[in-house]
Amino acid sequence: MRYFFDTRDNGTFIEDDIGIEFADLDAVKTQAAVSLAELARDVLPGSITRELSVEVRDPFQPILRDVLTFEAIVLAN
């Protein structure tokens, strides 16, 4: 089945209109986590607060949503 991995970065939505074929849901879950980690690696440096998500859907319905909330807090000067 084909799954689509849409992303959100602080509310900015990017729709995946290509998708990727996977044989089972475990592979989809793994890819969602890897996609979220790659997105975080690209956008978090220099950020103070950020909410990122990967939202997975099949052609019929939403399947999974992975969310990462980041906040940099300075504790001392």
C-alpha angles and dihedrals in degrees: 000000000000118000128193122216110206118183137209125198112187089330097315105129123212115187121213106222096173106051131185131255117241131177097213145012094251090063089048091052091050093049092049091054092046091048092051092049091050091049091049092049090054100045110025101073106100094013124129098190129003139161116204130180142177113208116196123202136170120217090279111036148352112283109177143359123201115192132191121189115193129190127170111209121189108217100179139008 
